Amino acid sequence: MQFLRFSYCTTNYLKRTFTPLLEQEFYLIEEFKTRRLASEKIAFIAMEDIEAPGWRSEPFYL
């Protein structure tokens, strides 16, 4: 019986300790994904400018 109580207390302790850490890790991973996506978009726009410089600022006439 003592083992079960110890096991239960240990489990609660681990939950209290690691749940905030796992949540924090989840948010850090999401933030990393967001920043990576933003930097990929910036890199893509920069590559477009290298391939066709000024295409956004110049008017297009047929």
Secondary structure, DSSP 8 states (H G I E B T S, - for coil): -HHHHHHHHHHHHHHHHHHHHHHHHHHHHHHHHHHHHHHHHHHHHHHHHHHSTTTTTS----
